[in-house]
Amino acid sequence: MKLFFFSGVLLSMTLFSSCKKKEEVSLPPAQLLAAKSWKLTDTGFMASGMPSSYFSHIDDCSKDDLEIYKSDGNQLTDEGVTKCSSTDPQQTNNGMWTLSADGKIITLKKGTTITTYTITELTGTTFKYTSGDKSTGLVAYYDMVAQ
């Protein structure tokens, strides 16, 4: 009986130790953006490579806002739990978004205004992008986390 019990325990340990953790499926950048809502955690400027955060100067009522990149190309802002004005709509359409073929440039178009940003990191939990001209030494950065 003891032999049967220990054989079962040994077999169970072998089976469980040989199981591999499933690897996360890597989604294309557009699907990563559209799969989550994104909350700003830091923003500021980099001058000559040195970051200078501006996040503490943002109104608290804006810090819980979410950016939403819909799969149909619409880009929305959701006011989150705390609105700066009770009459503000919960969601605002900010225009349309597209990604470059390599997923490294995001372009936002609102009316006739077109703005491009360079994506520096995009994972299932983190979205970081920059704007500006590195040749001038002044670049704005935006760090976001998935919600």
N, C-alpha and C positions, 0 to 999 in steps of 0.2 A: 504494500500500500504506500509506504514511504517513497519507494522508487517511482511509483506512478505519479505521486504528488510532485516530487522534485523534477521529474521529467516534464510535467506540465508547466511548472514555474520556469524551467530553463527554456522550453519552447516559447512561452509567452515573452520572456525577456529577449529572445532572439528575434521574434517577429516585430516587437515594438522598437527595438534598437535599429532594425534595418529599414524602418519606415523613414522616408525622407520628407522633410517639410516641403510642401508644394511651393514652387517658385511663383512669385508674383508675376502675373501676366503683364507684359509691358504694352501699355496702350499708346496709340499714336497721340502726339501732343494735342490735337484738336479734341480728342475724346477725353484726355486728362483734364483739360480746361472745362469742358462742358459737364463733366461728371460731378463736380463739386461747386460749392459757393466759396468765395475767397474773402478772407478778412485781413485787412492791413495790420501788420505787427510793427513795422518800422518804415520810415521814409525819410529822405533827406538828400544831401548833396555830397558828392565826392569831388574834392578839389585836389588835383595832383595825387589821386589815389587814396587820400585820407577822408574817411566818411565823417559827416557832420549831421547827426540826426535832427530832424525837425518834428518827430512824432509827438514829443511832449507839448508842442505848441498847438496841436490839433484839438479842437473842442471835443470833450468827452462824448457828446452826443453823436459825433461822427466816427468815433473809434470802433463802434460795434456795427458799422455799415458793412454790407457784403457786396462784392462784385460777382455778378452772375454772367457767365458766357454760355448762352443758349446754343444748342446744336443747330438751330436754324440761322445762326449768325447774328442774332440780336444780343446786345450787351446791356445789362440792367444794373442798377444800383438798388439794393434793398436797404431801407433805413434801419433795420435791426430792431431791437427792443426799444431803444431810446431814440426818439425823434428830436431834432433840434427845434422844430416847430410842430405843434399838434396838427396843423392844417396841411403839412407836407404829405404827399401821397406815400404809401408804403414802398412802392417800387416806381422807379423812373427809368424809361428807356433812354440809354445814352447813345444809341446809334447801332452801327453794325461793326462786327469784328471779323478779321480774316487772319490766317497764318500763312507765312511763306511756305514753300514746298518742303524746306528742310526743318520747319518748326522752330526757327530761331528768331523770327521777326513777327510781332503781332502788330496789325494795323487797325486802328479805330477810326471810323468815319462817322461824324455827326454833322448832318447837313452837308456843307461844302468843306468843312474842316477835316483834314486827314492828319492823324498823328501816328507815328511809328515808334515802337519800342523794341529794344533788344532783349530777348529772354535769356537770362543768365542761368536760371535753374527752373526746371519744371518736373515735379514728381507727383505722386498721388497725394502728398501732404504739403508740398512747398511750391510756391510760385514766386519767382523773383525776376524783376525786369528793370531795365534802365532806359533813360532817354538823355539825349544831349550829344555833344560832340567831344569825343575823347581828345581830339587834337587841341581843343581850347583848355582842356584840363578841368572842365566843369560838367559833371554828369549827375542827373537826378536818379535816385534809386528807390525802388518800391519792393518791400518784402511782405509776402502774404502767406497765410496758412489756410488749409482746407477746413471747411466747417461741415 
